[in-house]
Amino acid sequence: MKVRWTKNSVRFRITPSELAAIERGESVTESLHIAGNAGWRATIISDTDATSCTFESGELRIYLSQIDRKQLAQADRQGVYFQRDGKLALRYFIEKDFPCAHPRAGEAMEAPSETFAPPPGFEERKTL
């Protein structure tokens, strides 16, 4: 799972294998540990009553409802998108990970990863 955040949004990008786990009702977690210090974790927890996003015990969690899980699993859906309003407004979403539309820098040394088949119109995005 890839995680990207800004000051008011967080995006989880999942692989086909991770979607399969979510469909089975399993949780999917990504973690980062630096030099033996406390780590950072992000988890999608499937099959909850309502979709929500929380930060608990040093872990960012998206609780995904059964309804939203079924929408995410639809072949024509690229993701599911949510917004928490109020004083601590936050946009959060889970997207399927597709092949990169632009070549990656070699210096990034990013290993190839499992992705979904590109959706219709994907090749046209490369020209934008």
TADAQUI-V449848 format. One record per run of one state. SS is the DSSP state (2 for helix, 1 for strand, 0 for the rest). FROM is the first residue (numbers start at 1). LEN is the number of residues. Records with the same first field share a line. If there is no record, write none. Layout:
SS=FROM-LEN + FROM-LEN
//
This chain:
0=1-1 + 7-2 + 15-1 + 24-4 + 33-7 + 49-3 + 57-2 + 74-5 + 85-5 + 97-1 + 99-7 + 109-7 + 117-5 + 126-3
1=2-5 + 9-6 + 28-5 + 40-9 + 52-5 + 59-7 + 79-6 + 90-7 + 98-1 + 116-1
2=16-8 + 66-8 + 106-3 + 122-4
//
